[in-house]
Amino acid sequence: MTRKSPSGRLRLYQLMRWLTGFRYFKFGLVGASGTAVNMVVLFLAQEYLFAFIAVPRSRLYASLAFAIALATINNFTWNRLWTWADRLRDATRSAQTSLASPTQVSLLLDQFGRYTLASWFGIALQYVLTLWLSHSLHYLLANVVAIMVASVSNFLANDYWTFRHRPPQ
């Protein structure tokens, strides 16, 4: 009896498992979830939540800031728990062995602060590009283009600063 080759679904699963070993791929998947959060929140805020702001262009400023803030929280959470989980474990072990061991809350706040600062350039770039591109493109399409441009700077800043490897002390 001959053994069957893996089904297409099994091969796709194996490929996905292999790819998730790559940090940038994980970062990309987290970014995709952040893009979904960003787009849904941007649409809901622009069309409903901030509808009391009569001028659509003025409403876009508030809607975009709100969407970026929620997407940033989403991305920080998933990047911390999945993309850079190995470095989080190392940092936690290192903190537990030091004499002045900070609490988990202070570690989280410190890391979120670094994440936010590291992402600031990408956030500013996304914000400015979206507003600029929305003069000639639909605001949702302009936002997607801006997110793609800003993603590279976000990965590099977070890989080398926010979630950098810290050898045990």
PATORDREN-898102 format. One record per residue: x, y, z of N, C-alpha, C in turn; residue in three letters. Coordinates in steps of 0.05 Angstrom, whole numbers, always signed. Each point is the difference from the previous one (the first is absolute). Example, Ala and Ser with C-alpha at 12.3 -4.5 7.8 and 13.67 -1.06 7.14 Angstrom:
PATORDREN-898102
{nX: +264 nY: -114 nZ: +156 caX: -18 caY: +24 caZ: +0 cX: +18 cY: +24 cZ: +0 r: ALA} .
{nX: -7 nY: +21 nZ: -14 caX: +16 caY: +24 caZ: +1 cX: -15 cY: +22 cZ: +14 r: SER} .
end
This chain:
PATORDREN-898102
{nX: +17 nY: -23 nZ: +0 caX: -17 caY: +23 caZ: +0 cX: +18 cY: +25 cZ: +0 r: MET} .
{nX: -6 nY: +18 nZ: -18 caX: +17 caY: +24 caZ: -2 cX: -12 cY: +22 cZ: +18 r: THR} .
{nX: +18 nY: +16 nZ: +10 caX: -7 caY: +22 caZ: +17 cX: -7 cY: +25 cZ: -16 r: ARG} .
{nX: -23 nY: +12 nZ: +7 caX: -9 caY: +24 caZ: -15 cX: +17 cY: +24 cZ: +8 r: LYS} .
{nX: +4 nY: +18 nZ: -20 caX: +13 caY: +25 caZ: +7 cX: -19 cY: +18 cZ: +15 r: SER} .
{nX: +11 nY: +18 nZ: +16 caX: -17 caY: +17 caZ: +16 cX: -20 cY: +16 cZ: -17 r: PRO} .
{nX: -23 nY: +4 nZ: +10 caX: -21 caY: +14 caZ: -14 cX: +8 cY: +30 cZ: -3 r: SER} .
{nX: -13 nY: +14 nZ: -17 caX: +5 caY: +28 caZ: -4 cX: -3 cY: +16 cZ: +26 r: GLY} .
{nX: -21 nY: -7 nZ: +15 caX: -6 caY: +13 caZ: +25 cX: +23 cY: -5 cZ: +20 r: ARG} .
{nX: +9 nY: -24 nZ: +2 caX: +22 caY: -7 caZ: +18 cX: +26 cY: +15 cZ: -8 r: LEU} .
{nX: +5 nY: +0 nZ: -26 caX: +24 caY: +15 caZ: -10 cX: -2 cY: +29 cZ: +7 r: ARG} .
{nX: -23 nY: +12 nZ: -3 caX: -4 caY: +28 caZ: +7 cX: +5 cY: +5 cZ: +29 r: LEU} .
{nX: -11 nY: -18 nZ: +17 caX: +4 caY: +1 caZ: +29 cX: +30 cY: -2 cZ: +7 r: TYR} .
{nX: +14 nY: -18 nZ: -13 caX: +29 caY: -3 caZ: +5 cX: +16 cY: +24 cZ: -9 r: GLN} .
{nX: -8 nY: +12 nZ: -22 caX: +13 caY: +24 caZ: -10 cX: -5 cY: +23 cZ: +20 r: LEU} .
{nX: -24 nY: +3 nZ: +10 caX: -7 caY: +21 caZ: +19 cX: +16 cY: -4 cZ: +26 r: MET} .
{nX: +3 nY: -24 nZ: +10 caX: +15 caY: -6 caZ: +24 cX: +30 cY: +8 cZ: -5 r: ARG} .
{nX: +10 nY: -6 nZ: -23 caX: +28 caY: +6 caZ: -6 cX: +4 cY: +31 cZ: -2 r: TRP} .
{nX: -19 nY: +14 nZ: -13 caX: +3 caY: +29 caZ: -3 cX: -3 cY: +14 cZ: +27 r: LEU} .
{nX: -16 nY: -10 nZ: +18 caX: -4 caY: +14 caZ: +26 cX: +26 cY: -1 cZ: +17 r: THR} .
{nX: +19 nY: -16 nZ: -9 caX: +26 caY: +0 caZ: +14 cX: +16 cY: +25 cZ: -7 r: GLY} .
{nX: -8 nY: +14 nZ: -20 caX: +14 caY: +25 caZ: -9 cX: -13 cY: +24 cZ: +13 r: PHE} .
{nX: +15 nY: +15 nZ: +15 caX: -10 caY: +23 caZ: +15 cX: -14 cY: +21 cZ: -18 r: ARG} .
{nX: +11 nY: +6 nZ: -23 caX: -12 caY: +20 caZ: -18 cX: -27 cY: -9 cZ: -10 r: TYR} .
{nX: -3 nY: -26 nZ: -5 caX: -25 caY: -11 caZ: -9 cX: -21 cY: +3 cZ: +22 r: PHE} .
{nX: +8 nY: -6 nZ: +24 caX: -19 caY: +4 caZ: +23 cX: -7 cY: +29 cZ: +3 r: LYS} .
{nX: +20 nY: +17 nZ: -3 caX: -5 caY: +29 caZ: +1 cX: -20 cY: +8 cZ: -21 r: PHE} .
{nX: +3 nY: -11 nZ: -24 caX: -18 caY: +6 caZ: -22 cX: -28 cY: -9 cZ: +6 r: GLY} .
{nX: -3 nY: -24 nZ: +12 caX: -27 caY: -9 caZ: +7 cX: -13 cY: +17 cZ: +21 r: LEU} .
{nX: +16 nY: +8 nZ: +20 caX: -10 caY: +19 caZ: +21 cX: -7 cY: +26 cZ: -13 r: VAL} .
{nX: +17 nY: +9 nZ: -18 caX: -6 caY: +25 caZ: -15 cX: -26 cY: -2 cZ: -16 r: GLY} .
{nX: -5 nY: -23 nZ: -11 caX: -25 caY: -4 caZ: -15 cX: -24 cY: +2 cZ: +18 r: ALA} .
{nX: +3 nY: -12 nZ: +24 caX: -23 caY: +3 caZ: +19 cX: -3 cY: +29 cZ: +9 r: SER} .
{nX: +23 nY: +14 nZ: +4 caX: -2 caY: +28 caZ: +7 cX: -12 cY: +17 cZ: -23 r: GLY} .
{nX: +6 nY: -8 nZ: -25 caX: -12 caY: +14 caZ: -22 cX: -30 cY: -4 cZ: +0 r: THR} .
{nX: -9 nY: -25 nZ: +5 caX: -29 caY: -5 caZ: +1 cX: -13 cY: +17 cZ: +23 r: ALA} .
{nX: +13 nY: +0 nZ: +23 caX: -11 caY: +16 caZ: +22 cX: -1 cY: +30 cZ: -8 r: VAL} .
{nX: +22 nY: +9 nZ: -12 caX: +3 caY: +28 caZ: -8 cX: -22 cY: +7 cZ: -21 r: ASN} .
{nX: -4 nY: -17 nZ: -19 caX: -19 caY: +6 caZ: -22 cX: -29 cY: +0 cZ: +11 r: MET} .
{nX: -7 nY: -20 nZ: +16 caX: -27 caY: -2 caZ: +11 cX: -5 cY: +24 cZ: +18 r: VAL} .
{nX: +18 nY: +6 nZ: +18 caX: -3 caY: +23 caZ: +18 cX: -1 cY: +26 cZ: -15 r: VAL} .
{nX: +17 nY: +3 nZ: -20 caX: +0 caY: +25 caZ: -16 cX: -27 cY: +3 cZ: -14 r: LEU} .
{nX: -10 nY: -20 nZ: -12 caX: -26 caY: +1 caZ: -14 cX: -22 cY: +7 cZ: +20 r: PHE} .
{nX: -1 nY: -15 nZ: +22 caX: -22 caY: +5 caZ: +20 cX: +2 cY: +27 cZ: +12 r: LEU} .
{nX: +24 nY: +9 nZ: +6 caX: +4 caY: +27 caZ: +12 cX: -7 cY: +22 cZ: -20 r: ALA} .
{nX: +9 nY: -4 nZ: -25 caX: -5 caY: +21 caZ: -21 cX: -29 cY: +1 cZ: -7 r: GLN} .
{nX: -14 nY: -22 nZ: -2 caX: -27 caY: -1 caZ: -9 cX: -21 cY: +3 cZ: +23 r: GLU} .
{nX: +7 nY: -9 nZ: +24 caX: -20 caY: +0 caZ: +22 cX: +9 cY: +13 cZ: +25 r: TYR} .
{nX: +22 nY: -9 nZ: +12 caX: +8 caY: +10 caZ: +26 cX: +5 cY: +30 cZ: +1 r: LEU} .
{nX: +13 nY: +11 nZ: -19 caX: +6 caY: +28 caZ: -1 cX: -18 cY: +15 cZ: -20 r: PHE} .
{nX: -23 nY: -11 nZ: -6 caX: -19 caY: +12 caZ: -19 cX: -9 cY: +28 cZ: +8 r: ALA} .
{nX: +3 nY: +6 nZ: +26 caX: -8 caY: +27 caZ: +9 cX: +19 cY: +21 cZ: -10 r: PHE} .
{nX: +24 nY: -8 nZ: -9 caX: +18 caY: +20 caZ: -13 cX: -9 cY: +3 cZ: -29 r: ILE} .
{nX: -11 nY: +23 nZ: -6 caX: -14 caY: +4 caZ: -25 cX: +18 cY: -1 cZ: -25 r: ALA} .
{nX: +25 nY: +10 nZ: +1 caX: +17 caY: +0 caZ: -23 cX: +16 cY: -26 cZ: -2 r: VAL} .
{nX: -5 nY: -16 nZ: -21 caX: +13 caY: -27 caZ: -2 cX: +30 cY: +2 cZ: +2 r: PRO} .
{nX: +13 nY: +20 nZ: -11 caX: +29 caY: +2 caZ: +2 cX: +9 cY: +4 cZ: +29 r: ARG} .
{nX: -14 nY: +16 nZ: +15 caX: +6 caY: +5 caZ: +28 cX: -5 cY: -26 cZ: +16 r: SER} .
{nX: -21 nY: -14 nZ: -7 caX: -7 caY: -25 caZ: +14 cX: +22 cY: -21 cZ: -4 r: ARG} .
{nX: +13 nY: +1 nZ: -24 caX: +21 caY: -20 caZ: -6 cX: +23 cY: +3 cZ: +19 r: LEU} .
{nX: +7 nY: +24 nZ: +9 caX: +22 caY: +4 caZ: +19 cX: -6 cY: -16 cZ: +26 r: TYR} .
{nX: -23 nY: +3 nZ: +11 caX: -7 caY: -14 caZ: +25 cX: -3 cY: -30 cZ: -5 r: ALA} .
{nX: -13 nY: -8 nZ: -22 caX: -4 caY: -28 caZ: -6 cX: +26 cY: -15 cZ: -4 r: SER} .
{nX: +18 nY: +12 nZ: -14 caX: +26 caY: -12 caZ: -5 cX: +17 cY: -3 cZ: +25 r: LEU} .
{nX: +0 nY: +21 nZ: +17 caX: +15 caY: -2 caZ: +25 cX: -11 cY: -22 cZ: +17 r: ALA} .
{nX: -27 nY: -2 nZ: +2 caX: -12 caY: -21 caZ: +17 cX: +6 cY: -28 cZ: -12 r: PHE} .
{nX: -2 nY: -3 nZ: -26 caX: +6 caY: -26 caZ: -13 cX: +29 cY: -9 cZ: +5 r: ALA} .
{nX: +18 nY: +19 nZ: -3 caX: +29 caY: -6 caZ: +4 cX: +5 cY: -8 cZ: +29 r: ILE} .
{nX: -12 nY: +14 nZ: +19 caX: +4 caY: -6 caZ: +28 cX: -9 cY: -29 cZ: +7 r: ALA} .
{nX: -24 nY: -7 nZ: -9 caX: -10 caY: -27 caZ: +5 cX: +16 cY: -22 cZ: -14 r: LEU} .
{nX: +9 nY: +6 nZ: -25 caX: +16 caY: -19 caZ: -14 cX: +28 cY: -4 cZ: +13 r: ALA} .
{nX: +10 nY: +22 nZ: +11 caX: +26 caY: -1 caZ: +14 cX: -2 cY: -18 cZ: +25 r: THR} .
{nX: -21 nY: +2 nZ: +15 caX: -4 caY: -17 caZ: +24 cX: -3 cY: -29 cZ: -9 r: ILE} .
{nX: -15 nY: -5 nZ: -21 caX: -3 caY: -27 caZ: -11 cX: +27 cY: -11 cZ: -8 r: ASN} .
{nX: +15 nY: +15 nZ: -15 caX: +26 caY: -10 caZ: -10 cX: +20 cY: -5 cZ: +22 r: ASN} .
{nX: +1 nY: +18 nZ: +20 caX: +18 caY: -3 caZ: +22 cX: -6 cY: -26 cZ: +15 r: PHE} .
{nX: -25 nY: -5 nZ: +5 caX: -9 caY: -24 caZ: +15 cX: +9 cY: -25 cZ: -15 r: THR} .
{nX: -7 nY: -2 nZ: -26 caX: +6 caY: -25 caZ: -15 cX: +30 cY: -2 cZ: -5 r: TRP} .
{nX: +14 nY: +22 nZ: -6 caX: +29 caY: -2 caZ: -4 cX: +14 cY: -9 cZ: +26 r: ASN} .
{nX: -9 nY: +10 nZ: +22 caX: +12 caY: -7 caZ: +26 cX: -5 cY: -30 cZ: +7 r: ARG} .
{nX: -25 nY: -9 nZ: -5 caX: -7 caY: -28 caZ: +7 cX: +8 cY: -21 cZ: -20 r: LEU} .
{nX: +5 nY: +9 nZ: -25 caX: +5 caY: -21 caZ: -21 cX: +26 cY: +6 cZ: -15 r: TRP} .
{nX: +2 nY: +23 nZ: -13 caX: +23 caY: +5 caZ: -17 cX: +27 cY: -1 cZ: +15 r: THR} .
{nX: +0 nY: +14 nZ: +23 caX: +25 caY: +1 caZ: +16 cX: -4 cY: -14 cZ: +27 r: TRP} .
{nX: -16 nY: -21 nZ: +1 caX: -6 caY: -14 caZ: +25 cX: +26 cY: -12 cZ: +12 r: ALA} .
{nX: +18 nY: -9 nZ: -17 caX: +25 caY: -12 caZ: +10 cX: +17 cY: +22 cZ: +15 r: ASP} .
{nX: +0 nY: +24 nZ: -10 caX: +15 caY: +21 caZ: +14 cX: -14 cY: +9 cZ: +25 r: ARG} .
{nX: -26 nY: -1 nZ: +0 caX: -16 caY: +7 caZ: +24 cX: +7 cY: -20 cZ: +22 r: LEU} .
{nX: +2 nY: -25 nZ: -6 caX: +7 caY: -20 caZ: +20 cX: +27 cY: +5 cZ: +11 r: ARG} .
{nX: +20 nY: +7 nZ: -18 caX: +27 caY: +6 caZ: +9 cX: +0 cY: +24 cZ: +18 r: ASP} .
{nX: -15 nY: +21 nZ: -7 caX: +0 caY: +25 caZ: +16 cX: -13 cY: -5 cZ: +27 r: ALA} .
{nX: -21 nY: -17 nZ: +1 caX: -13 caY: -6 caZ: +25 cX: +18 cY: -16 cZ: +18 r: THR} .
{nX: +15 nY: -20 nZ: -11 caX: +19 caY: -16 caZ: +16 cX: +22 cY: +18 cZ: +11 r: ARG} .
{nX: +10 nY: +18 nZ: -17 caX: +21 caY: +18 caZ: +8 cX: -9 cY: +19 cZ: +22 r: SER} .
{nX: -25 nY: +10 nZ: -2 caX: -10 caY: +18 caZ: +21 cX: -5 cY: -15 cZ: +26 r: ALA} .
{nX: -8 nY: -26 nZ: -1 caX: -5 caY: -15 caZ: +24 cX: +26 cY: -6 cZ: +15 r: GLN} .
{nX: +22 nY: -1 nZ: -14 caX: +26 caY: -7 caZ: +14 cX: +14 cY: +25 cZ: +11 r: THR} .
{nX: -8 nY: +24 nZ: -9 caX: +14 caY: +24 caZ: +10 cX: -10 cY: +7 cZ: +28 r: SER} .
{nX: +16 nY: +14 nZ: +15 caX: -7 caY: +8 caZ: +28 cX: -23 cY: +20 cZ: +0 r: LEU} .
{nX: +0 nY: +19 nZ: -18 caX: -21 caY: +20 caZ: -1 cX: -20 cY: -9 cZ: -21 r: ALA} .
{nX: -14 nY: -21 nZ: +5 caX: -19 caY: -12 caZ: -19 cX: -25 cY: +17 cZ: -3 r: SER} .
{nX: -3 nY: +12 nZ: -25 caX: -25 caY: +15 caZ: -4 cX: -24 cY: -18 cZ: -2 r: PRO} .
{nX: -23 nY: +11 nZ: +5 caX: -24 caY: -15 caZ: -2 cX: -7 cY: -6 cZ: -29 r: THR} .
{nX: -17 nY: -19 nZ: -5 caX: -9 caY: -6 caZ: -28 cX: -14 cY: +25 cZ: -12 r: GLN} .
{nX: -14 nY: +15 nZ: +16 caX: -14 caY: +23 caZ: -10 cX: +20 cY: +21 cZ: -10 r: VAL} .
{nX: +21 nY: +5 nZ: +16 caX: +20 caY: +20 caZ: -8 cX: +15 cY: -9 cZ: -25 r: SER} .
{nX: +5 nY: -27 nZ: -2 caX: +13 caY: -10 caZ: -24 cX: -18 cY: +4 cZ: -25 r: LEU} .
{nX: -25 nY: -5 nZ: +4 caX: -20 caY: +4 caZ: -22 cX: -1 cY: +29 cZ: -8 r: LEU} .
{nX: -2 nY: +18 nZ: +20 caX: -2 caY: +28 caZ: -7 cX: +25 cY: +11 cZ: -13 r: LEU} .
{nX: +23 nY: -10 nZ: +10 caX: +26 caY: +8 caZ: -12 cX: +1 cY: -9 cZ: -29 r: ASP} .
{nX: -8 nY: -25 nZ: -5 caX: +1 caY: -10 caZ: -27 cX: -20 cY: +13 cZ: -18 r: GLN} .
{nX: -24 nY: +6 nZ: +10 caX: -20 caY: +14 caZ: -16 cX: +10 cY: +29 cZ: -6 r: PHE} .
{nX: +13 nY: +12 nZ: +19 caX: +12 caY: +27 caZ: -5 cX: +21 cY: -1 cZ: -22 r: GLY} .
{nX: +17 nY: -20 nZ: +1 caX: +21 caY: -3 caZ: -21 cX: -13 cY: -7 cZ: -26 r: ARG} .
{nX: -20 nY: -17 nZ: +0 caX: -14 caY: -7 caZ: -25 cX: -13 cY: +24 cZ: -13 r: TYR} .
{nX: -13 nY: +16 nZ: +17 caX: -13 caY: +24 caZ: -10 cX: +20 cY: +20 cZ: -12 r: THR} .
{nX: +22 nY: +4 nZ: +14 caX: +21 caY: +18 caZ: -10 cX: +12 cY: -11 cZ: -26 r: LEU} .
{nX: +6 nY: -26 nZ: +0 caX: +12 caY: -12 caZ: -23 cX: -19 cY: +1 cZ: -24 r: ALA} .
{nX: -26 nY: -1 nZ: +5 caX: -19 caY: +0 caZ: -22 cX: -8 cY: +29 cZ: -8 r: SER} .
{nX: +8 nY: +20 nZ: +16 caX: -8 caY: +27 caZ: -6 cX: +5 cY: +9 cZ: -28 r: TRP} .
{nX: +24 nY: -5 nZ: -10 caX: +7 caY: +8 caZ: -27 cX: -19 cY: -13 cZ: -20 r: PHE} .
{nX: -5 nY: -26 nZ: +3 caX: -18 caY: -14 caZ: -18 cX: -28 cY: +11 cZ: +2 r: GLY} .
{nX: -9 nY: +6 nZ: +24 caX: -27 caY: +11 caZ: +4 cX: -2 cY: +28 cZ: -13 r: ILE} .
{nX: +20 nY: +17 nZ: +4 caX: +0 caY: +26 caZ: -12 cX: +1 cY: -2 cZ: -30 r: ALA} .
{nX: +17 nY: -18 nZ: -10 caX: +2 caY: -4 caZ: -29 cX: -27 cY: -9 cZ: -11 r: LEU} .
{nX: -13 nY: -20 nZ: +13 caX: -26 caY: -9 caZ: -9 cX: -20 cY: +22 cZ: +0 r: GLN} .
{nX: -1 nY: +16 nZ: +22 caX: -19 caY: +21 caZ: +2 cX: +3 cY: +21 cZ: -22 r: TYR} .
{nX: +24 nY: +9 nZ: -4 caX: +5 caY: +21 caZ: -20 cX: -5 cY: -11 cZ: -28 r: VAL} .
{nX: +10 nY: -24 nZ: -6 caX: -4 caY: -12 caZ: -26 cX: -30 cY: -4 cZ: -6 r: LEU} .
{nX: -15 nY: -10 nZ: +20 caX: -28 caY: -4 caZ: -4 cX: -14 cY: +26 cZ: -7 r: THR} .
{nX: +5 nY: +21 nZ: +15 caX: -12 caY: +26 caZ: -5 cX: +8 cY: +10 cZ: -27 r: LEU} .
{nX: +26 nY: -2 nZ: -7 caX: +9 caY: +10 caZ: -26 cX: -12 cY: -16 cZ: -23 r: TRP} .
{nX: +1 nY: -27 nZ: +2 caX: -10 caY: -17 caZ: -22 cX: -31 cY: +2 cZ: -2 r: LEU} .
{nX: -14 nY: +7 nZ: +22 caX: -29 caY: +1 caZ: -2 cX: -10 cY: +23 cZ: -17 r: SER} .
{nX: +18 nY: +18 nZ: -8 caX: -7 caY: +21 caZ: -19 cX: -6 cY: -12 cZ: -28 r: HIS} .
{nX: +14 nY: -22 nZ: -6 caX: -4 caY: -12 caZ: -26 cX: -11 cY: -29 cZ: +0 r: SER} .
{nX: +0 nY: -12 nZ: +24 caX: -11 caY: -27 caZ: +2 cX: -22 cY: -1 cZ: +21 r: LEU} .
{nX: -16 nY: -20 nZ: +0 caX: -20 caY: -4 caZ: +21 cX: +15 cY: -3 cZ: +26 r: HIS} .
{nX: -10 nY: +11 nZ: +22 caX: +15 caY: +0 caZ: +26 cX: +7 cY: -27 cZ: +9 r: TYR} .
{nX: -16 nY: -21 nZ: -5 caX: +7 caY: -27 caZ: +9 cX: +24 cY: -11 cZ: -16 r: LEU} .
{nX: +0 nY: +4 nZ: -26 caX: +22 caY: -9 caZ: -17 cX: +25 cY: +16 cZ: +7 r: LEU} .
{nX: -2 nY: +25 nZ: +4 caX: +23 caY: +17 caZ: +8 cX: +12 cY: -11 cZ: +27 r: ALA} .
{nX: -17 nY: -8 nZ: +18 caX: +9 caY: -11 caZ: +26 cX: +15 cY: -26 cZ: -4 r: ASN} .
{nX: -9 nY: -18 nZ: -17 caX: +13 caY: -25 caZ: -5 cX: +28 cY: +4 cZ: -11 r: VAL} .
{nX: +3 nY: +18 nZ: -20 caX: +26 caY: +6 caZ: -11 cX: +19 cY: +11 cZ: +21 r: VAL} .
{nX: -10 nY: +18 nZ: +16 caX: +16 caY: +12 caZ: +21 cX: +9 cY: -21 cZ: +21 r: ALA} .
{nX: -18 nY: -18 nZ: +7 caX: +7 caY: -21 caZ: +19 cX: +23 cY: -18 cZ: -11 r: ILE} .
{nX: -2 nY: -6 nZ: -25 caX: +21 caY: -17 caZ: -12 cX: +27 cY: +14 cZ: +0 r: MET} .
{nX: +1 nY: +25 nZ: -5 caX: +25 caY: +15 caZ: +0 cX: +12 cY: +2 cZ: +28 r: VAL} .
{nX: -18 nY: +4 nZ: +20 caX: +10 caY: +4 caZ: +27 cX: +7 cY: -27 cZ: +14 r: ALA} .
{nX: -8 nY: -22 nZ: -11 caX: +4 caY: -26 caZ: +14 cX: +30 cY: -7 cZ: +2 r: SER} .
{nX: +15 nY: +6 nZ: -20 caX: +29 caY: -7 caZ: +1 cX: +14 cY: +14 cZ: +23 r: VAL} .
{nX: -4 nY: +26 nZ: +2 caX: +13 caY: +15 caZ: +21 cX: -9 cY: -9 cZ: +28 r: SER} .
{nX: -26 nY: -8 nZ: +2 caX: -10 caY: -10 caZ: +26 cX: +14 cY: -26 cZ: +7 r: ASN} .
{nX: +4 nY: -19 nZ: -19 caX: +12 caY: -25 caZ: +7 cX: +29 cY: +4 cZ: +9 r: PHE} .
{nX: +15 nY: +16 nZ: -15 caX: +28 caY: +4 caZ: +7 cX: +3 cY: +13 cZ: +28 r: LEU} .
{nX: -16 nY: +20 nZ: +5 caX: +2 caY: +14 caZ: +26 cX: -7 cY: -18 cZ: +23 r: ALA} .
{nX: -21 nY: -16 nZ: -4 caX: -8 caY: -18 caZ: +22 cX: +18 cY: -24 cZ: +3 r: ASN} .
{nX: +11 nY: -9 nZ: -21 caX: +19 caY: -23 caZ: +2 cX: +26 cY: +8 cZ: +13 r: ASP} .
{nX: +10 nY: +24 nZ: -6 caX: +25 caY: +8 caZ: +10 cX: -1 cY: +16 cZ: +26 r: TYR} .
{nX: -24 nY: +9 nZ: +8 caX: -1 caY: +16 caZ: +25 cX: -21 cY: -11 cZ: +20 r: TRP} .
{nX: -25 nY: -1 nZ: -8 caX: -21 caY: -8 caZ: +18 cX: +3 cY: -28 cZ: +10 r: THR} .
{nX: +3 nY: -19 nZ: -18 caX: +1 caY: -28 caZ: +7 cX: +28 cY: -12 cZ: -5 r: PHE} .
{nX: +20 nY: +17 nZ: +2 caX: +28 caY: -10 caZ: -5 cX: +7 cY: -22 cZ: +19 r: ARG} .
{nX: +18 nY: -17 nZ: -9 caX: +9 caY: -22 caZ: +17 cX: +17 cY: +11 cZ: +22 r: HIS} .
{nX: -7 nY: -6 nZ: +25 caX: +16 caY: +8 caZ: +23 cX: +10 cY: -25 cZ: +14 r: ARG} .
{nX: +27 nY: -3 nZ: -1 caX: +11 caY: -24 caZ: +13 cX: -5 cY: +1 cZ: +30 r: PRO} .
{nX: -3 nY: -23 nZ: +12 caX: -4 caY: -1 caZ: +29 cX: +22 cY: +15 cZ: +15 r: PRO} .
{nX: -7 nY: +14 nZ: +21 caX: +20 caY: +15 caZ: +15 cX: +13 cY: -16 cZ: +21 r: GLN} .
end
